[in-house]
């Protein structure tokens, strides 16, 4: 067991006091309606938006899972952390469509572009994806981290994994329910620096113990390249380049979990600049999460630390390397990571269920009643997600690889529908719906078969589970694009009036004026800066 000093406990206590103060401030600004609760009254600044996007994305699955990926496969999964340029696409290209339409959710946007069936089905897909990925992964990562750091196997006869994970879920749920989106946005501003500071401590101490970066590179020399051969069984370069873009486009530009942050903006200018700030922050995970995984490999090779699985790399560094007092900061970072990602999940789940299901079937419900329904909806999502945790290890050995492999089955269909729907007015409402259904069904066939892949060897369906997960992602995207195009050729397209402002060629003049009026030299400078840093990292680790 790792003993926490008085200073560690004081640091943690200070963190929770600040958190309570922020929630209290948020509660004083009472939510009068669903716009207040779900979108913070559409009044967020670029600072809050950027910090919230980053804190929502960087959960405990990154501290545990991304570090585990660094320990297991080095730089191979860094491509997902070099997607700041896709966040820029959200701000520069997609925000004008989403913001001008004044929608609450991405399914609501699809209803305007296609039809109500598309809206309903995307809501179903989104809620299922939260169960399979965000809830299950975040809770699992939190349980692993605290069990490893504190060294407690069980408490009151119960596995400490479940006690620690459930405790944080309950705490997060309380402040999310009480404070709504305002609490989430403002606590993200508090949690982001805590998360970064805690992780930087690990990086600095770990490098010092390992003998410097050159020594870490020497020990991890076989895993230092971003680009692997096309025949690499796990991360072939064509799969990495195209597959990571498909997953990244879905996540950053179409997923309610992220897009809800920019929908809370004061205007298009604030939303765009919020994505730029998030773009800078998104460049950090490689250094503060992935690199520590490779540092753990170096320290294990030198006999400084020991751990059983890759996902224990980061918690082991915390437990075995950090001095008294610093542990409190890092554990505060872990708490911040878990709580920020869970809080965003809770709010997004409540928004999807309340706006896209309940309100449509009971349109006369009062605003107060809708808020209550949204709060209860998240409870069911959390319970289902925790029930899925035992299945996760049957799909992938490393947490972060599990996360990406499941997302690779959900992303292609949604990405294809959004992309084609915005590019072409010829894509029909029927084609949009058929594309969503086809992509989801085909992806779920592989997901259902994956736990049984060993017993499928030699059968006619073995290729479905044997194909590299990135190549399968690309194949699924191509198939869905083909289905959408063919279906559009034989079905009736929507009227010009219905899709006005919902495709690139029909974006309204007023919206374009707002976009142009909000631009200045700093928008271009920061965009160039983010792209330049990304390019440098690719060149350095090619």
KEMAR-855733 format. One line per 4 residues: number of its first residue (from 1); their letters; for each residue x, z, y of C-alpha. Coordinates in steps of 0.001 Angstrom, whole numbers, plus 500000, padded with zeros to 6 digits. Example, Ala and Ser with C-alpha at 12.3 -4.5 7.8 and 13.67 -1.06 7.14 Angstrom:
! KEMAR-855733
1	as	512300 507800 495500; 513670 507140 498940
//
This chain:
! KEMAR-855733
1	xxxx	500000 500000 500000; 501238 499181 503524; 501080 502182 505829; 499808 501419 509330
5	xxxx	501384 503532 512053; 499509 505306 514822; 500579 502508 517167; 499111 499887 514802
9	xxxx	495771 501681 514794; 495838 502042 518586; 496428 498290 518977; 493521 497524 516649
13	xxxx	491315 500048 518446; 492190 498456 521785; 491238 495045 520451; 487824 496251 519311
17	xxxx	487213 498077 522610; 487841 494836 524509; 485598 492996 522070; 482787 495485 522623
21	xxxx	483205 495172 526392; 482863 491373 526209; 479791 491603 523968; 478285 494195 526296
25	xxxx	478832 491902 529273; 477210 489031 527370; 474200 491172 526442; 473615 492005 530116
29	xxxx	473098 488279 530728; 469893 488156 528708; 468943 484982 526876; 465663 483727 528195
33	xxxx	465391 480749 525891; 467131 478748 523155; 469349 476902 525653; 470785 480259 526735
37	xxxx	471259 481566 523208; 472556 478427 521482; 474378 476636 524343; 475274 479489 526719
41	xxxx	472907 478054 529327; 474951 474821 529503; 477228 476432 532065; 480632 476791 530347
45	xxxx	483920 475879 532062; 486778 473838 530593; 488819 476995 529888; 486068 478610 527862
49	xxxx	485215 475356 526048; 488821 474630 525061; 489495 478186 523889; 486223 478228 521953
53	xxxx	486964 474899 520213; 490388 476182 519168; 489189 479628 518075; 486278 478092 516165
57	xxxx	488592 475685 514355; 491429 478133 513682; 490004 480717 511352; 491572 482979 508778
61	xxxx	491576 479986 506435; 494389 478610 508617; 496455 481784 508589; 495994 482101 504838
65	xxxx	495225 478525 503760; 497471 476475 506050; 500404 478813 505457; 499663 478488 501749
69	xxxx	499721 474699 502114; 503087 474979 503881; 504429 477051 501000; 502987 474703 498369
73	xxxx	503521 471209 499822; 505458 471585 503082; 504470 469139 505831; 502035 467113 503686
77	xxxx	498856 468582 505219; 500234 468714 508766; 498360 465472 509553; 495146 467497 509926
81	xxxx	496857 469690 512511; 498081 466642 514464; 494576 465483 515341; 494612 466409 519010
85	xxxx	494213 462695 519716; 490865 462757 517878; 489768 465703 520054; 490612 463464 523016
89	xxxx	488294 460825 521521; 485534 463439 521588; 486136 464120 525284; 486769 460588 526514
93	xxxx	484423 458551 524318; 481666 460640 522729; 480906 463378 525246; 479130 460949 527639
97	xxxx	476660 460017 524863; 476042 463539 523664; 475861 465226 527047; 473681 462674 528800
101	xxxx	471151 462793 525965; 470742 466577 526543; 470497 467280 522821; 471076 470668 521201
105	xxxx	472344 469335 517871; 473977 466324 516248; 470977 465798 513943; 468810 465607 517068
109	xxxx	471133 462887 518400; 470750 460929 515146; 466976 461156 515449; 467163 459428 518826
113	xxxx	469511 456745 517532; 467827 456238 514146; 464791 458254 513013; 463492 461725 512151
117	xxxx	464463 461330 508484; 468110 460947 509508; 467847 464095 511596; 466418 466135 508742
121	xxxx	468928 464887 506196; 471965 465490 508432; 470719 469041 509021; 470594 469542 505257
125	xxxx	474094 468094 504791; 475491 470227 507620; 474026 473465 506281; 475293 472669 502754
129	xxxx	478760 471921 504129; 478773 475310 505888; 478024 476989 502560; 480670 475033 500623
133	xxxx	483440 475206 503213; 483162 477400 506275; 481460 480505 504854; 483096 480454 501430
137	xxxx	486579 479616 502729; 486558 482017 505691; 485255 484990 503727; 487648 484294 500847
141	xxxx	490634 483989 503201; 489759 487228 504950; 489444 489078 501656; 492782 487764 500366
145	xxxx	494576 488584 503625; 493465 492181 503965; 493824 492995 500282; 497409 491670 500336
149	xxxx	498417 493244 503661; 496988 496680 502960; 497862 496623 499248; 494541 498193 498266
153	xxxx	493193 496997 494905; 489864 498820 494942; 487885 501369 496904; 485007 503426 495517
157	xxxx	485359 501399 492340; 484763 498105 494189; 487344 495325 494572; 488779 495732 498095
161	xxxx	488596 491935 498494; 484808 492181 498831; 484820 495348 500937; 487148 493932 503606
165	xxxx	485478 490523 503686; 481935 491896 503850; 482871 494482 506480; 484104 491831 508887
169	xxxx	481110 489597 508139; 478768 492434 509130; 480689 493260 512340; 480809 489606 513353
173	xxxx	477140 489102 512541; 476144 492014 514758; 477924 490786 517878; 476825 487185 517283
177	xxxx	473183 488202 516940; 473306 490499 519978; 475331 488305 522327; 474496 484749 521262
181	xxxx	476617 481797 522387; 477824 483573 525527; 479399 486312 523425; 481035 483746 521139
185	xxxx	482454 481685 523991; 483864 484663 525905; 485196 486521 522867; 487017 483309 521957
189	xxxx	488912 483593 525255; 489969 487097 524162; 490667 486203 520528; 492720 483041 521120
193	xxxx	495733 484748 522774; 495621 487605 520246; 495662 485091 517412; 498553 483116 518910
197	xxxx	500656 486169 519818; 500269 487664 516352; 501286 484428 514657; 504280 483885 516968
201	xxxx	505610 487301 515915; 505568 486161 512283; 507344 482899 513172; 510131 484600 515138
205	xxxx	510757 487438 512679; 510522 485102 509697; 513040 482619 511122; 515430 485448 511903
209	xxxx	515208 486818 508361; 515581 483352 506816; 518726 482512 508789; 517242 480007 511228
213	xxxx	515267 476779 511053; 518141 474768 509571; 518174 477072 506551; 514380 476806 506155
217	xxxx	514676 472989 506232; 517480 473053 503673; 515476 475112 501173; 512279 473073 501767
221	xxxx	514122 469706 501964; 511892 468047 499342; 508743 468861 501342; 509789 468194 504938
225	xxxx	508325 464694 505341; 504914 463851 506771; 504890 460438 505107; 505119 460359 501303
229	xxxx	505304 457324 499027; 502167 455364 498154; 502601 456513 494550; 502702 460228 495426
233	xxxx	500074 461824 493130; 498780 464271 495754; 499502 462864 499245; 500084 459066 499206
237	xxxx	500692 457752 502729; 497770 455250 502832; 495421 458030 501756; 496867 460497 504253
241	xxxx	496726 458096 507226; 493214 456715 506688; 491670 459600 504773; 492727 462221 507335
245	xxxx	491254 460096 510143; 487871 459833 508383; 487743 463589 507839; 489059 464274 511339
249	xxxx	486577 461954 513033; 483682 463603 511219; 484883 467105 512044; 485936 466697 515683
253	xxxx	483447 464095 516915; 480243 464591 514907; 480148 468099 513400; 477745 470527 515047
257	xxxx	480257 473344 514545; 482689 471762 517056; 480487 469542 519229; 478251 472496 520126
261	xxxx	481152 473781 522233; 481184 470708 524520; 477386 470625 524701; 477674 474012 526467
265	xxxx	479597 472479 529387; 478559 472412 533047; 478991 468645 533002; 480870 465726 531473
269	xxxx	484027 466470 533489; 484235 470080 532281; 483521 468998 528706; 486288 466377 528785
273	xxxx	488837 468778 530258; 487823 471394 527713; 488754 468953 524934; 492138 468379 526627
277	xxxx	492863 472101 526688; 491811 472286 523029; 494099 469315 522347; 497125 471227 523594
281	xxxx	496145 474338 521615; 495594 472273 518460; 499291 471333 518435; 500225 474985 517807
285	xxxx	499073 475505 514164; 501951 473528 512667; 504424 475902 514296; 502599 479214 513963
289	xxxx	500775 478730 510625; 502319 475895 508577; 505961 476741 509332; 505540 480398 508236
293	xxxx	504480 479084 504818; 507780 477221 504528; 509609 480287 505863; 507994 482306 503055
297	xxxx	509403 479823 500508; 512872 480285 501995; 512608 484077 501990; 511319 484102 498417
301	xxxx	514256 481921 497342; 516608 484439 498966; 514861 487375 497281; 513689 488916 500577
305	xxxx	509976 488810 499729; 507842 488115 496666; 504310 486802 496189; 502272 485437 493290
309	xxxx	500332 482535 494838; 500861 480226 497826; 497799 481626 499608; 499500 485039 499699
313	xxxx	502463 483693 501707; 501276 484667 505217; 499798 488076 504284; 503028 488874 502417
317	xxxx	505101 488085 505523; 502916 490485 507513; 503102 493210 504881; 506818 493021 504088
321	xxxx	508548 491896 507297; 506887 493284 510395; 507906 496590 511976; 505566 499404 512928
325	xxxx	503362 498533 515889; 503665 494783 515492; 501502 494872 512353; 498594 495995 514510
329	xxxx	498896 492897 516699; 499085 490537 513723; 496193 492222 511906; 494269 491970 515178
333	xxxx	495035 488244 515077; 493703 488037 511532; 490549 489879 512562; 490201 487568 515573
337	xxxx	490594 484464 513407; 487997 485543 510886; 485514 486740 513468; 485788 483730 515793
341	xxxx	485259 481169 513037; 482441 483162 511449; 480748 483744 514806; 480794 480024 515598
345	xxxx	479444 479314 512121; 476633 481830 512507; 475519 480336 515801; 475760 476724 514610
349	xxxx	473795 477514 511446; 471108 479267 513450; 470916 476327 515859; 470574 473726 513098
353	xxxx	467925 475625 511161; 465910 476700 514194; 465961 473479 516225; 466000 470877 513451
357	xxxx	463714 472548 510926; 461618 475456 512092; 460739 474280 515588; 459749 470830 514316
361	xxxx	457305 472277 511792; 456070 475047 514092; 456341 473518 517592; 454096 476175 519151
365	xxxx	456489 479038 518319; 457551 481158 521263; 461174 481183 522425; 461515 484836 521363
369	xxxx	460225 484022 517883; 462653 481091 517552; 465582 483355 518432; 464528 485780 515695
373	xxxx	464237 482959 513135; 467682 481658 514060; 469245 485072 513575; 467752 485475 510098
377	xxxx	468710 481947 509079; 472411 482783 509164; 471957 485599 506647; 470871 483143 503955
381	xxxx	473822 480829 504726; 476302 483698 504359; 474833 484899 501048; 474942 481390 499559
385	xxxx	478500 480844 500790; 479733 484035 499167; 478057 483073 495899; 480108 479837 495926
389	xxxx	483482 481613 496207; 484079 481915 492406; 483709 478122 492029; 486366 477311 494648
393	xxxx	489378 477974 492406; 487979 475505 489839; 488267 472650 492373; 491714 473235 493959
397	xxxx	494515 475777 493522; 495407 476092 497221; 492749 477177 499714; 493519 474613 502437
401	xxxx	493615 471773 499912; 490228 472923 498593; 488856 472863 502136; 490088 469338 502828
405	xxxx	489084 467989 499400; 485485 469168 499810; 485335 467882 503386; 486632 464525 502112
409	xxxx	483399 464219 500110; 481087 465185 502972; 482781 463358 505852; 482730 459623 504904
413	xxxx	478975 459071 504945; 478405 460924 508221; 481429 459320 509905; 480307 455823 508891
417	xxxx	476755 456350 510194; 477856 457747 513576; 480608 455184 514072; 478516 452116 513231
421	xxxx	475477 453518 515017; 477397 453867 518283; 479294 450587 517978; 476402 448271 517125
425	xxxx	472799 448051 518253; 472135 445962 515139; 472445 448945 512804; 468854 449789 511928
429	xxxx	467113 453182 511609; 466596 452575 507890; 470261 451691 507406; 471360 454903 509132
433	xxxx	469220 457036 506841; 470197 455126 503675; 473883 455449 504622; 473592 459219 505023
437	xxxx	471840 459656 501690; 474198 457337 499800; 477328 458978 501194; 476125 462478 500403
441	xxxx	474877 461715 496881; 478049 459849 495883; 480238 462624 497289; 478296 465359 495520
445	xxxx	478581 463531 492181; 482354 463978 492337; 482073 467592 493567; 479783 468527 490682
449	xxxx	482085 466856 488131; 485377 468303 489467; 485127 471732 487762; 484713 469891 484430
453	xxxx	487425 467250 484905; 489492 468404 481912; 486587 467930 479531; 485820 464467 480977
457	xxxx	489179 462973 479933; 488667 459717 478063; 485033 459299 479152; 483624 456460 481240
461	xxxx	483236 458721 484304; 486738 460234 484156; 487947 457920 486964; 485610 459684 489406
465	xxxx	487525 462963 489093; 490936 461446 488299; 491153 459310 491449; 493282 460813 494217
469	xxxx	490987 462737 496574; 492197 460860 499652; 491713 457452 498044; 488240 458525 496923
473	xxxx	487465 459502 500532; 488475 456037 501768; 486549 454297 498968; 483448 456322 499772
477	xxxx	483695 455418 503479; 484054 451680 502703; 481117 451778 500274; 478856 453505 502825
481	xxxx	479862 451048 505577; 478959 448171 503239; 475608 449772 502370; 474778 450237 506077
485	xxxx	475676 446642 506969; 473724 445127 504051; 470687 447345 504673; 470708 446405 508370
489	xxxx	470508 442721 507423; 467155 443236 505699; 465473 445893 507851; 464091 446006 511373
493	xxxx	466343 447209 514187; 465228 449703 516826; 463891 448518 520179; 466217 448280 523187
497	xxxx	464222 451021 524940; 464584 453473 522058; 468385 453259 521853; 469066 452998 525574
501	xxxx	472160 455086 526326; 472871 455719 522634; 475306 452855 521940; 478461 451711 523714
505	xxxx	476775 448630 525131; 473714 450495 526430; 475257 453572 528080; 473406 454180 531349
509	xxxx	474925 453366 534753; 474319 456902 536038; 476276 458360 533131; 479168 455950 533703
513	xxxx	479215 456872 537403; 479456 460570 536486; 482314 459824 534083; 484265 457763 536644
517	xxxx	483603 460205 539500; 485076 463075 537478; 488375 461332 536717; 491654 462012 538505
521	xxxx	495374 461637 537766; 495556 464906 535799; 493154 463564 533173; 495590 460744 532479
525	xxxx	498690 462965 532703; 497372 465522 530221; 496121 462837 527850; 499549 461177 527901
529	xxxx	501214 464567 527389; 499190 465381 524278; 499769 461924 522784; 503495 462154 523583
533	xxxx	503946 465524 521857; 502032 464270 518815; 504214 461158 518615; 507375 463270 518874
537	xxxx	506335 465472 515938; 505591 462408 513797; 508989 460904 514622; 510807 464188 513976
541	xx	509243 464775 510536; 508581 461185 509452
//
